[in-house]
Amino acid sequence: MAAGEVSESFDLSELAMTPGAEIDEAIPAVRTWIEQSVPIEWRTAAELGGASEIRKIRKFTDYEAWYPVFAKSGLAVATWPVAYGGLDLAPKVARAVEAELAPYNLGRLNPLGLNLAAPALFAYGTEEQRLRFLPPMVRNEEVWCQLFSEPGAGSDLASLATRADRDGDDWLLTGQKVWSTWAHLSDFGVLLARTDPDQAKRQGITYFLVDLRQPGVEVRALRHITGEIDFNETFLDAVRVPDFNRVGEVGGGWKVANATLSGERQMVSGSGSGGVDRIGGSGAESLIALAKGNDTAGYENGWTNPLVRQAIMKVLSEERIRGWTNQRVRAGLKAGRAPGPESSIGKVHQGSLNQRIQLLATELLGSSALAWDASEVAGREGAEGYAAGLPREVKGMLRSRANTIEGGTTEVNKNILGERVLGLPREPDPWSGAPWRDVPRS
Ligand SMILES: Cc1cc2nc3c(=O)[nH]c(=O)nc-3n(C[C@H](O)[C@H](O)[C@H](O)COP(=O)(O)OP(=O)(O)OC[C@H]3O[C@@H](n4cnc5c(N)ncnc54)[C@H](O)[C@@H]3O)c2cc1C
């Protein structure tokens, strides 16, 4: 079978197991599924060298074309109920299944839906909303983005000014969002809007699910430092949203938003699944191959140089420790604990670690990280000028600059840790409790 082709011969419903199913029932079923559904080239690459070999031969478009097979199996969200697109697997069974799947690097598409919108729906949505929105989200048929940040409301998100006015059974949304990742590719966005400006800033906010393919929504692209288009400005002019798409109480959106923000921190820190690839470049393991390659080129940046080995081992050990910490967070989630502020630990550490890993990769690259022949490196869709031929390591390094900003800045996450984990006094707020309309804003 060629990459992208799909076997239809295996009855995927065989994988549907009840909670408490034993590992020895699940594992043979998953192995059969892998044999019959994962393209042979990917399996061969996985046997040769795991995820890094697969990355060399698998194009994103191949993976996108094949993804419906993964989604249909329920394995993409194995612990979710069958009705929402999962397999209802018990956490320990799901962990064993994940270990079987790991060598094939089968990431989940639609990460902003699965990691940001879904936690809010699970925690505060109605059963009708879950049945309407979760299955197409799992199948990547409806792509999601997050519309929280505004020009005047980033770290201080609760000061947001986008307005939602009631109009019969609907709401009319007007305002501007910014840094909306993938809004240009998305069908839906989770959005916070102000429904009562006379309430204190956190109390007058409501959480909506907004269909972006409708009149009144305008998405304008912003270009990253890497040259790619990834995020956008999103303008809303009297956009109609049915009350069915409101999650939680009117005025109760701040609580709902926290389920999304916590999911986002886990995704960006790597403790949720699906986020690590998004935050740029390769992991510390690939630095070893880079340094070994330099040996043959006779570089001082080679593996034989003990200073190079020391630098790589430092980030590699930190990466392993981060992995174990994330496993603990995941185990807590799978045991039914709500996502909490501890995900800020992973977010703060991952932001800095990934920047150091990516910087080390460009250092190992030597002068090729300073200048390159664009014609020798395959151009990427959407990238222009210098960025068209950007070496992978340079792109990773540039992209990683955002890691300490996206998903909440490092400074703000340290505040969360100080206040909610260490129990330190809250940041003083002279406007606490004042109506939003009276609070000065930038
Ligand atoms: C790559 C990328 C993707 C993004 N994707 C999305 C998305 O999909 N959807 C979305 O809604 N948003 C998105 N964002 C926006 C992101 O959430 C905000 O950039 C972030 O919350 C910071 O807000 P700001 O940019 O307005 O900075 P500001 O809040 O203006 O902060 C400026 C500086 O002040 C510091 N600061 C602010 N308040 C405090 C404080 N109380 N204590 C100490 N220091 C403080 C900050 O740490 C920062 O250094 C994305 C951002 C990036 C970089």
The ligand as an SDF file (V2000), in Angstrom:
LIG
                    3D

 53 58  0  0  0  0  0  0  0  0999 V2000
    2.4980   32.1570   18.0100 C   0  0  0  0  0  0  0  0  0  0  0  0
    1.3280   32.6700   18.7630 C   0  0  0  0  0  0  0  0  0  0  0  0
    0.0820   32.0900   18.5890 C   0  0  0  0  0  0  0  0  0  0  0  0
   -1.0250   32.5860   19.2710 C   0  0  0  0  0  0  0  0  0  0  0  0
   -2.2450   32.0110   19.0340 N   0  0  0  0  0  0  0  0  0  0  0  0
   -3.3410   32.5290   19.6310 C   0  0  0  0  0  0  0  0  0  0  0  0
   -4.6430   32.0100   19.3320 C   0  0  0  0  0  0  0  0  0  0  0  0
   -4.7830   31.0750   18.5480 O   0  0  0  0  0  0  0  0  0  0  0  0
   -5.7130   32.5810   19.9020 N   0  0  0  0  0  0  0  0  0  0  0  0
   -5.6110   33.6070   20.7980 C   0  0  0  0  0  0  0  0  0  0  0  0
   -6.6330   34.0470   21.3130 O   0  0  0  0  0  0  0  0  0  0  0  0
   -4.3870   34.1310   21.1100 N   0  0  0  0  0  0  0  0  0  0  0  0
   -3.2520   33.6210   20.5360 C   0  0  0  0  0  0  0  0  0  0  0  0
   -2.0180   34.1500   20.8280 N   0  0  0  0  0  0  0  0  0  0  0  0
   -1.9380   35.3150   21.6900 C   0  0  0  0  0  0  0  0  0  0  0  0
   -1.2920   35.0550   23.0420 C   0  0  0  0  0  0  0  0  0  0  0  0
   -2.1660   34.3560   23.8810 O   0  0  0  0  0  0  0  0  0  0  0  0
   -0.8820   36.4210   23.5960 C   0  0  0  0  0  0  0  0  0  0  0  0
    0.1310   36.9260   22.7560 O   0  0  0  0  0  0  0  0  0  0  0  0
   -0.3800   36.3270   25.0130 C   0  0  0  0  0  0  0  0  0  0  0  0
   -1.3990   35.9780   25.8890 O   0  0  0  0  0  0  0  0  0  0  0  0
    0.2430   37.6690   25.4590 C   0  0  0  0  0  0  0  0  0  0  0  0
   -0.6140   38.7190   25.2300 O   0  0  0  0  0  0  0  0  0  0  0  0
   -0.0950   40.0400   24.4460 P   0  0  0  0  0  0  0  0  0  0  0  0
    0.5780   39.5910   23.2040 O   0  0  0  0  0  0  0  0  0  0  0  0
   -1.2330   40.9700   24.3390 O   0  0  0  0  0  0  0  0  0  0  0  0
    1.0460   40.6490   25.3920 O   0  0  0  0  0  0  0  0  0  0  0  0
    0.8200   41.6040   26.6600 P   0  0  0  0  0  0  0  0  0  0  0  0
   -0.2400   41.0430   27.5240 O   0  0  0  0  0  0  0  0  0  0  0  0
    0.6520   42.9830   26.1850 O   0  0  0  0  0  0  0  0  0  0  0  0
    2.2050   41.4330   27.4240 O   0  0  0  0  0  0  0  0  0  0  0  0
    3.3720   42.2120   27.0890 C   0  0  0  0  0  0  0  0  0  0  0  0
    4.4860   41.8380   28.0770 C   0  0  0  0  0  0  0  0  0  0  0  0
    4.0880   42.1980   29.4210 O   0  0  0  0  0  0  0  0  0  0  0  0
    4.2090   41.0680   30.3020 C   0  0  0  0  0  0  0  0  0  0  0  0
    3.0920   41.1020   31.2870 N   0  0  0  0  0  0  0  0  0  0  0  0
    1.7920   41.3680   31.0100 C   0  0  0  0  0  0  0  0  0  0  0  0
    1.0570   41.2660   32.1470 N   0  0  0  0  0  0  0  0  0  0  0  0
    1.9230   40.9190   33.1530 C   0  0  0  0  0  0  0  0  0  0  0  0
    1.7580   40.6610   34.5520 C   0  0  0  0  0  0  0  0  0  0  0  0
    0.5720   40.7570   35.1500 N   0  0  0  0  0  0  0  0  0  0  0  0
    2.8570   40.3210   35.2720 N   0  0  0  0  0  0  0  0  0  0  0  0
    4.0920   40.2310   34.6670 C   0  0  0  0  0  0  0  0  0  0  0  0
    4.3000   40.4710   33.3370 N   0  0  0  0  0  0  0  0  0  0  0  0
    3.2240   40.8030   32.5880 C   0  0  0  0  0  0  0  0  0  0  0  0
    4.0680   39.8590   29.3900 C   0  0  0  0  0  0  0  0  0  0  0  0
    4.6800   38.7100   29.9730 O   0  0  0  0  0  0  0  0  0  0  0  0
    4.7820   40.3230   28.1320 C   0  0  0  0  0  0  0  0  0  0  0  0
    6.1750   40.1520   28.2670 O   0  0  0  0  0  0  0  0  0  0  0  0
   -0.8830   33.6770   20.1730 C   0  0  0  0  0  0  0  0  0  0  0  0
    0.3840   34.2470   20.3580 C   0  0  0  0  0  0  0  0  0  0  0  0
    1.4730   33.7630   19.6690 C   0  0  0  0  0  0  0  0  0  0  0  0
    2.8150   34.4030   19.9010 C   0  0  0  0  0  0  0  0  0  0  0  0
  1  2  1  0
  2  3  1  0
  2 52  2  0
  3  4  2  0
  4  5  1  0
  4 50  1  0
  5  6  2  0
  6  7  1  0
  6 13  1  0
  7  8  2  0
  7  9  1  0
  9 10  1  0
 10 11  2  0
 10 12  1  0
 12 13  2  0
 13 14  1  0
 14 15  1  0
 14 50  1  0
 15 16  1  0
 16 17  1  0
 16 18  1  0
 18 19  1  0
 18 20  1  0
 20 21  1  0
 20 22  1  0
 22 23  1  0
 23 24  1  0
 24 25  2  0
 24 26  1  0
 24 27  1  0
 27 28  1  0
 28 29  2  0
 28 30  1  0
 28 31  1  0
 31 32  1  0
 32 33  1  0
 33 34  1  0
 33 48  1  0
 34 35  1  0
 35 36  1  0
 35 46  1  0
 36 37  1  0
 36 45  1  0
 37 38  2  0
 38 39  1  0
 39 40  1  0
 39 45  2  0
 40 41  1  0
 40 42  2  0
 42 43  1  0
 43 44  2  0
 44 45  1  0
 46 47  1  0
 46 48  1  0
 48 49  1  0
 50 51  2  0
 51 52  1  0
 52 53  1  0
M  END
$$$$
